[in-house]
Amino acid sequence: MKKKTKLEINFYVAIVIDIIMMILLTVNLSLIVFDWIFAVAFVNGFLEKYTPDFYDYYYHQIHLNFTAIDLLFVAAFLSEFLLSWVLAIVRNVYHKWFFYPFIHWYDILGCIPVGSLRFLRILRVFSILIRLQNLKIIDLSKTYLFAKLTKYYGIIVEEISDRVVVNIIEGVQEEIDEGGPVVDAIINKVIRPKQDILVEWVSRRLEYALERDVLIKKQELDLYVKDLISESLSKNAELKTIEQVPVMGRIIMETIENAITNVINNVLDKIITDLASYKNRELVNDATNVILNSIEYEDEESALKDVFKEISIDALEIIKEQVKVQKWKIKEETESETTETEQKNIELLMMDKP
């Protein structure tokens, strides 16, 4: 048979000690709870009347000597505590030798034989259970109690964290509304560091809009320009005089109108084509940079800052409403609906069976 290593022996010894301590703690805590109940007048009278033998034995042998009996348990707990402290020092578990009692403070306080402090011993039960769980000696994750504790722990954490986050968001909203430095911080620390990305995005969107929308509607644009020029020429007194020239007047007017329309359309086509071209993106980038850089020249009470203020407050309001959503309740309702659906399916299957 293969010899067990020193590490394996220490492992098994630690498990045995933990199991013994669990038994002692369970017995001790049960005894403390029962003795506390025994001291209640109604329970004391009931036991004395209906179970006199048990009452007599418990009262004289245990209740009157409860402190001495509890001290025996305390002696065992202190012995285990000191042994564990020595082992922690030998194994160099903590950075300093005196860290152990501070980390396991509940073990020390639980050993004090005073009413309320005795119940701190239950923390030692939890610590042992967690240790056994981590060592895979036991598996509490599938137990009903563990599932319930995990569920309500999650609910409590979510509710508390949600309230904290909502209070923080409301504080930021108030600061923004009162004209605090938050808006300037958003502009200088959020928007400005991402300016190159914003410039690139605006440039690409502008190119796309010009290429897909303006160029496709070129015919409509040409007609619009022609109508504007025709309307402008019809209001010009000098051109009206030319139009009165017999035979050639009308021809000259149409020629002038077509010439002006063609020139303006060609100029607009060239501008739009250049702006929509990737080769001329530098021009678009410069224009976008000018727009973004103009933010710092705005007055403190400018419309642009008001817009940023409103956007920031509205965005925080959306986040706040999302934080207020009770995810645990939605999850619970979903699980309930799933359970009901599964139950109905089972009932239908049972009904289909002969």
C-alpha positions, 0 to 999 in steps of 0.5 A, a space after each residue: 500500500 502506498 504510504 500517505 504523505 505528510 501533507 495528506 496526513 495533515 489534510 485528514 487531521 484537519 478534516 477530523 478536527 473540523 468534524 469534531 468541532 462541528 459536533 461540539 458546536 452543534 451540541 453546545 449551541 443546542 444546549 444554549 438555546 434549550 437552556 434559554 427556552 428552559 428558563 422561560 416561566 411557561 416552558 419551565 412550568 410545563 416541563 415540571 408538570 408533565 415531565 417531572 423526572 426530566 425536569 428534575 434531572 435537567 434542572 439539578 444536573 445541567 441548568 444549575 451547573 450550566 456555566 461549568 458545563 459551558 466552560 468545558 466547551 470553551 476549554 475545547 474551543 480555546 484548545 482548538 483555537 490555539 492549535 490552529 494558531 500554532 499551525 498557521 504560524 508553522 505553515 506561514 499562512 499569514 504575513 505576521 504571526 499575530 494576524 490569526 486572532 484578528 482574522 478569527 476574532 469571532 472565535 475569541 469573542 465566542 469563547 467568552 461565556 456571556 449570553 449574547 457573545 456565546 451566539 458568535 460561536 455560530 460564525 465558527 460553524 459557518 467558517 467550518 462549513 465554508 472550509 469543508 465546502 472549499 475542500 469539496 468534503 461537502 456540497 451545500 450548493 444543492 441544498 434547499 437552505 443554501 439556495 434560499 440563503 443565496 436567493 435572499 442574500 442576492 435580493 438584499 445586496 441588489 436592493 441596497 446597491 440599487 438604493 446607493 446607486 440611485 442616490 449617487 445618480 440623483 446627487 450628480 443630476 442635482 449638481 449638473 442642474 445647479 451648474 456644477 463642473 460636471 458638464 465641463 468635465 464631460 466635455 473635457 474628459 469624455 468628449 474631447 479625448 474621443 474627438 478623433 473618433 467623433 471626427 472620423 464618425 461624423 466624416 464618414 456619416 457626412 460622406 455617406 449622406 452626400 453620396 447616398 442621398 444628395 447625389 441620388 437626388 441630383 435631378 431634384 436638386 437641379 430642378 430646385 436650383 433652376 426654379 430659384 434662378 428663374 424666380 430671381 431673374 423674373 424679379 430683375 428689372 434690367 433682365 425684364 427690359 431685355 425680355 421686351 426686345 422683339 424676337 430675340 428678347 425671350 431667347 436671350 433670357 432663356 440663354 442667360 437663365 440656362 447658363 447661370 443654372 448650368 454654372 451653379 449646378 456644376 459648382 454644386 456638383 463639384 462641391 458635393 462630389 469633393 465632399 463625398 470623396 474619401 480623398 477629400 476627407 481632410 476637408 471634412 475632418 477640418 470642418 468637424 474639428 472646427 465645430 467641436 473646438 468651438 465648444 470651448 469658446 461658448 459662454 458658460 450660460 450658452 445654449 450648447 452647454 444647456 443642451 449638454 446639461 439636458 442630455 446628461 440629466 436625461 441620460 442619468 435619468 434613464 440609467 436611474 430608471 434601469 437601476 430601479 428595476 428589481 431584477 430579482 423579482 423579474 427572475 422570480 416571475 420568470 422562474 414561476 412562469 416556467 414552473 407553471 408551464 412545465 407543470 401544465 405540460 406534465 398534466 397534459 402528458 398525464 391526461 394523454 396517457 391511457 
